[in-house]
Amino acid sequence: MVENSAAVAAYDASSIQVLEGLSAVRKRPGMYIGSTDARGLHHLIYEVVDNSIDEVLAGACTEISVTLHQDGSCTVIDNGRGIPIDVHPKYHKPTLEIVMTILHAGSKFDKGAYKVSGGLHGVGLHVVNALSEWFEVQVLRGGKRYFQRYELGVPVAPLKTLGSAEGTGTEAHFLPDKSVFETTIFEKETVERRLKELSFLNPQVTIHFSDERDGTQSTFHHAGGISEFVTDLNTATAPLFSPPITLHAKRDSTDIELAMQYNDGYNDTTLAFVNNIHTVDGGTHVIGLRAGLTRTLNDYARSHGFIKGEKESLTGEDVREGLTCVLSVKVLEPQFEGQTKAKLGNSEVKGQVESAVNEKLQEYLEEHPSVAQSLLAKAVQASQAREAARKARELTRRKGLLEGGGLPGKLADCHSRDPAACELFIVEGDSAGGTSKQGRDREFQAILPLRGKILNVEKARLDKMLANDAIRSLITAIGAGLGDELDLTKLRYHKIILMADADVDGAHIRTLLLTLFYRKMPQLIQQGHIYIAQPPLYRLQKGAKIVYAYSDDERDKTVQEFGGGRGITIQRFKGLGEMTAEQLSETTMNPMKRTLLKVTVEDAAKANDILQILMGEEVEPRRNYIHAHAVEVTNLDI
Ligand code: 0RA
């Protein structure tokens, strides 16, 4: 009897805890999954898959399958150990139910294991459950199949046995809550990209993906791991040597894996992961990698006569020109920093990665002299080009084109000198430039019309970039410099807004500009300074009523709201130049009325991918891309 009432008391206490936990998650979903936009939505899938990946890391799982269903729900199945269903000693309920409802339930991880946790990852299945209209979970374990259904995070019935079954595993099927998320439509490409990434990072697993909405299926399995990842990233380029350099080392409890390869281009593509999480904003592991790379290549270059004397040396930019690399580290207690929790903070990791790279890369170069020869020749060439660029910059500086006083002639600057209040509109073409000058608020809005061709930075070195008028005036107007010398304290406008036509040319210019920012001023994107203006496509008028529509759907909806097609005039704006200054201000520029799209690092990376494929030297990927995207290619939007 006594035992019984204790159990009841414990049950009640845990029920209250469950409800409190659920309401905390539902009240502030952003605290748990970062945001409630498309990124947060996709995080639900990642969270479940990360749990399956933990099973892979524990050596208990080889297959994962992810399915997007017609009704907007998603199923993740794995052949891991299955979530335990035995009664939890503290909560007196099946562990499954605790895992599904309570924060960080049970310490499921074996001590000393690297967990996919920290940052926004590893917050727990209960978070996905709390943010789902319904969640049905099945567990295969101990010869039986178990089932339980939840609605808005609350179990609708006790755990049920469905019968006997072979094997072990977990099946999670959930429908995101439409009242929580701004959008609940999963994007196939976003999901696929993450699954592909995970399959490179975890070569032991096979991941099946199926989209029942369009009937497509794919399977990801890359036994070659991150080396294959680098090969894949370099598909559209011409590598200097093959296969990529790979190294693997352990420093204390930190496991470090690196794959790297140079191509004949000029960009640095470094993808860095900590416990399988893509650290978009870098962190101590990336700093360690860069330090190690620069030091090792300088030492080798000096001892093998590629550079002479103490004075000459290769800079970080020199040794990273044309570098494609994937760094994957496993850290026991990762600390993630920054707004999107995508930056590693653990200070000890810098030295660990640096020392591993120093030792293992040196070894590799000594054992592969022809690889060493080709990559050092490239770095030395980069160094010479850097010297040429410095001279070119000095020249432009002397001509007064860069820095202070020498603002570009085409810039219609604003009056305010407070960067935080100032906005720069980058406008395509002269006629749109004229309209936007009239439509702006000159107190804080500046206009820079861009004329002529914008150089594709994907294929150009710094000296050539600075010789391009459009790029030079852009850099001068923004004021913060570029590359390693970028200084955000000199930024002249905190909002830099790309305003291009909603057509193919506009999309093209936007792609080029985003690539420029992504490659040469990534901090501007990371710190949220880059925006895309959203000009309307249509103006609808009926009598005195005027409505602007930003899509064909919106246009059709407005026509309906106006009560049919009669007496409605619809004007289609083919470009910004067709709007009056007043219209442009009212719809696109005035902060009280406009909507701006903030560019994320992912957006810019996507733009860069598109550009690499469309403009790259390799014909085959371009042909494949155009073939695969034959329909969308008329509007290469990002
Ligand atoms: C708690 C403990 C154990 C595994 C899991 C949860 C688990 C969760 C998920 C979510 C999706 N797939 C999953 N697979 C396993 C450890 C189990 C044990 O030690 O037997």
Residues whose N, C-alpha, C, O or C-beta is under 5 A from the ligand:
A	BS01	0RA	V48 N51 S52 E55 D78 G80 R81 G82 I83 P84 K108 T170
